[in-house]
Amino acid sequence: MEVLTGKLSRKGSQEAIRKLIKANLGVDDDKVITRDGMTMKEFIELIYGKGRNRMIHGENEALGHDWSTWRAAAEKLARDCIVLYMNRIAENPSINDPKQLLQHASG
């Protein structure tokens, strides 16, 4: 998802993903988005930090953890965000810089 923000390096990827979610879904960092009380920022840190980075690099101490609930939530969040992002592109064909789409959608 960070590629949709124009962010092509790992540095700052979590922040870029949170900005993308804010722009397309209107969800602030401190909004609780899980049943167990995790904020959007905490959820992205969990998925990105423990799920993505550590899994890819083979350093995940939670390797045996059942990720199915978190995975389903992450997939829904990503799907909703990407669909809205693509709709915004279709509605604004003159935009050629992904950073322009990081502004919160109005309406």
Secondary structure, DSSP 8 states (H G I E B T S, - for coil): -GGGGT--SSTTHHHHHHHHHHHHH---TTSB-STT--BHHHHHHIIIIIIIIHHHTT--TTTTS--HHHHHHHHHHHHHHHHHHHHHHHH-TT---GGGGGS----
